[in-house]
Amino acid sequence: MSDLASKNCVPCKGGVPPLKGEPLHALSHQLPNWKVINEHHITREFKFPDFKEALDFVNRAGAVAEQQGHHPDILLKWGKAEITIWTHKIDGLTESDFIMAAKIDSLYPG
């Protein structure tokens, strides 16, 4: 499990700049399965053998998101779940986005 997964998300109150450049690069290297898109959001697709397992994963990810108070966009399809994360308050990425991604990674059996 990533060190990030052991941390907790911190609510963003705004007024802080989104991560860019080297600080963003350093965090993204800790989660190589996630793609950083335009230094704005991170996304990952998770694959499953059927709809039920994808749904179970999405429900577990949703429970962690609710517990952390950090809610990703989740797209559920047959045998797939795509998760996209960013901090809406600053319209960009914070460390909490990577913490949430690491927590979601820890739920994935694959």
Protein Blocks (a to p, Z undefined) as FASTA:
>chain_A
ZZklmpccdddeejiacdehjllmmmmmmmmmbccehhlaccdddddfbfklmmmmmmmm
mmmmmmnopacdddddehiacdddddfklopadfklmmmmmmmmmmpmZZ
